Amino acid sequence: MQRAELADQLLPAIFREHEVDIMLISEQYRSYKEERRNFYEDELGTAAIWVLKPQRLPVTGQGCGRVYVWVKSQDITYFSCYHTPNISAEEHQTLLDELEDAIAQAEGELLVGGDFNAKSEEWGDSEPDVRGRRLTDLIARQNLAILNSGTTTTFRRTGCRHTIIDVSLSSENHAANIKDWTVLEEENGSDHQYIRFDIKPTAAAHTRKETQNNRRRWNITKMNKNKFYRVLETGKDDLTSIGNDQTA
C-alpha cells in the first residue's frame, strides 16, 4: 500500500467489490490492530493480515516476526511479508532466514504473499537479481509453488522500471487449489497493483508435512562451517550437528 493515505481510503471499496475474505497487506498506511477486529501485524508494522470474514475463516493461531505475520485458519497458514529494499545484503539474508524458520515450523498447508522487492524470471521479471535468487532457493528448500502467472507487472512508479516484485506462494500440494490468480488493473492509490485469487477447499489435510519428510533440503547460508570441516576431517557421519538449518 506504499503507506499511502489514498490507498488506505480506497481499500474498503476494493475488498467489497471483489468480495475478499482475507487480505495480505504490505506497507499498510498505519497500525490498525487496536481499532480493527481480526487485524494482525508484524513487529515492525510493515506487513499485516486482515481477516474480513472471520465467520468463514476462524483464526485458530497467529504469530509474527520482524518482516512477516501469520495466521492459521482451518488447515491453511497464511503469511504476509514485506522486505524493504533499503537494507544491506547481510541483513536481508538474516530476515529471509527468519521467515524461512517460521515457514518450516508452520502446520498444515501454506499460503505466502508479499512485496519481497526481489526479481526473478521464475515469477515473470526479465531482470533477475540476487534477492530473487535467494528467494527461489528458499522456495525450493521449503517445497513451495510459485502462484504468479504471466508477466503483468505489479510495481509501477513513474520514472522507474516497472517490475514484478510481489510474489504469491503456496505449499506444493495446495497449489492446485488456487484458482484465477490475477493482477488487478484498477486504480488503488498505491504504486503496486493488487493481486486477487480464489482458494478452493482442500481434501488433503497433512500432505505438506509428509512431502517435507520425504524431501529434506539444507540452507547453506546458515551452515556451521567449523563443524562441517570437522565432520570431513574425522569422517564421522554427524551431519545433524552442522546446524539447525535442515528442514524436514
N, C-alpha and C positions, 0 to 999 in steps of 0.2 A: 504493500500500500504506500510505500515511499514516505511514510509518516505524514501523509498529506491530509489536510482537513477536508478538502473536497472529496477525496476518495472515501473518507470516513462518512461523509454525509450521503454519498451515493450508495453505500454498501447495503443498507436495508432494502432499498428498491431492487437491487440486483438479486439478492437472495430470495426475495418474494417472487420475482419474475421467473427465476429458474427453480423454484421450489426446493431450495437447498436444505438438507437435513443436518449437515455438519460442514464447517468451514475451517480450512487450514490456512492460516494467515502468516505472512512475513512482513516485518516492519509496520506493525499496527500504529495508528495515529497516536494513541496514548493507552495507558493501562485502564482496563475496564473490569478487572477481576473483582473489585469491590462493588461494582454497580450492576453488572450483568450476571444473571444466573448462568451457570454452566459455561463460564468463560475461563479458560486456563492459559497461563503464560509461562514462558521460560524465565530463568533467573535474571536475565538482562533486559527483559521487556521488549525483545526483538522478534519473538515468534509466539503465536497464540493458536488455540483451538477453541472454536465456539460451537457448542452443540446446540443447534437451534430447535431441534425436535427431540428432547430427551425421552419423550414417551415412546419414540421409535428406536432411539439409541440410548438406553440407560447406561450411564457410566459406572463401571464396577472397579476401576482402578485408574490411577493417574500419577504422574511424576514429571520431573523436568531437570534440565541441566543448564549450562550457560548459553547454549545456542539451539536448544530443542525443548519441546514439551510433548508429552504423550498422554493419551487417554485410552483406556480399553473399554470396548462395548461389545457385548456378545463375544464372538470368537476373533475379533479383529482389534489389534493395537494400532492406533493412528499416531503418527509422528508429524509434527510441523517444525520446520527448521529455517534458520536464517544464518548464512555465513557472510559476514561483511567482507568486501574486497580490501579494506583498509587495515590489514594486519600482515605480519611477516609470514613467510612460508612455514617457519617452525611453529608459530602459534596456530596457523591454520591446520597443520597436521595434528597438533595436540587436540584441537577442538573436534577434528574429524575422528580421531581415536576415541574421544569421549562419546561421541554419537554412536560409533560402532559398538562400543561396550554395551550401551543401552539397548541397541537393536538386538545384539546377541542374547541378551537376557530376557527379551520380551517373549511373552507366551502367545500362542495362537498364531493366526495369520497377521501379516504386516501390511500397512499402507503408509508410505512416507512421501511427503511433499514439501517443497520449499524453494526459496531463492538461494541456490548454492554458489552463485557467482562462479560457476565452473562450466567450461565449454568442452564438448566432445562430439565427434561425429556419431557416437552411439545414440545420442538424442537429437541429432539433426543439425548441429552447428558445424559450419565448414572450416572453422579455425580453432582446433582443439588447443588446450593449454594444460599446464602442469596440474592445476586444480582438477580439471576434468579427468586426467589420468588417475589421480589419487582417488577420486570418487568412483571411477569404474573399477578400480581394484577393490574398494570396499563392497561394491555391488556384487562382484564375483565371489568374494570371500563369504558373504552373507547369503548367497543364493537368492538374490533379488532379481526381479524382472523390471526392465525399463518400460514404462507405460507411454512415454512420449511417442507421438506418431506424426510423421511428416516433417516439414521444415518451416512451418509457420513460426516466426519469431515471437518471443514472449517479452523481450525488453526492447522498448522503443523510446529513445530520447533524442530530441533534436540536437544535431551536431555530433552524435555518437553512432558507431556502427550498431545496427540492430542485431541482436543476438538471441540465442536460446540458452538461458542460464537458470530457468525454472524447471525443475525436474520432478517427475512423479514416478514412484517406485512401489512395487508390491512384492510379497513373497512369491516365489515361482508358482507354487500350487494355486495361488489365489488370482493370478493374472488373468486367467480365462474368465473370471467373474467380473472383470472391469470392462464396461462397455461404453462406447461413444465418448472416448477421450477427445476433448475439443478445446482449442484456444478460442476464447470469446473475443469478438472483434468490437464490441460496443465500448463506448466511452465510459471510463470508470474513475477518472481523476488521478490516476497513477501513471508512472512510466513503464509499468508492467501490465501485460494483458492477463486476465484471469483465466483459469483452466477449470473446466467442468467435466465430470464423468459420472456414470452410474455404477453402483455396486450391486451385483446380483447376489442373492443368498448363496451361501456355500454349504455343501453337504459333507465336506471332509474336515473333521474337527482337529486332528492332531498331526496332519501330514507334514507341516513345516518342520517340526522337531524331528520327525522320522527322517526327512530328507537331509537335515543337517547332520544327523548321526552317521549317515552314510557318505557324507562329503565333507570331511574335515579339511579346513584350509588354515593358512598361517598368515599373520600380519607381520611382515618382516620389519616394519618400521618400529615395532615395539620389542624386537628381539634383544635378549641379553647376550651380547656378543662374547663377553668373557666366559659365560657358561657354555656357549656354543663351541668356543675354541677348546675348552677343557674336555668336552664330550669327544671332539675329534682327536685330541691327544691321548685320552685314556681308552678310547674305543668302547666305552660303556653306552648302552642303549638307554639314555636318560633324557630324551628329547623333551619330556614334560617339564623338566626343571629349567628349560631355557627361558621361560617367562610365562605370563598368564595371557598370552596372545592367541592361543589356539581357540577355535570355536567349534563347538560340537552341535 
